[in-house]
Amino acid sequence: MFDAAITDPWPDLRFDPRDQAVALGAGPWRLGAVRGELSTFHVVLHRRHGDWTHAYRVTPGPRPGRFTIHLLRVAEGDRRAEMAAWLLDRLRR
C-alpha cells in the first residue's frame, strides 16, 4: 500500500517529552476522485494538556526541507489504536 520509505518523518517538529508519535507509512493521499500527493501519515498522543490523540498527514512544503502538516482528526484520550485503524482504513479506499 505505501510507496515510499520514511527516513525522517518529523525533521522539524518539536514534541513534549511525554508525547508519543507513531509513523504509519507513506503513500498517496486521495483528493476527491484523483490520487493525490505523496504524504506520510502519523498518529500522535499528546499529553501536555491531558491526553489527546491526533492523526496527521505530512507533505513536502513549498521550500526544500520544509513540510506542510495537515491535522486530519482529533480524539480525546489515548485513542492511538482507533486513530491508526481509521487512518489506515481511509488510505485503503
Secondary structure by P-SEA (a helix, b strand, c coil): ccccccccccccccccccbbbbbcbbbbbbcccccccccccbbbbbccccbbbbbbbbcccccccbbbbbbcccccccaaaaaaaaaaaaaac
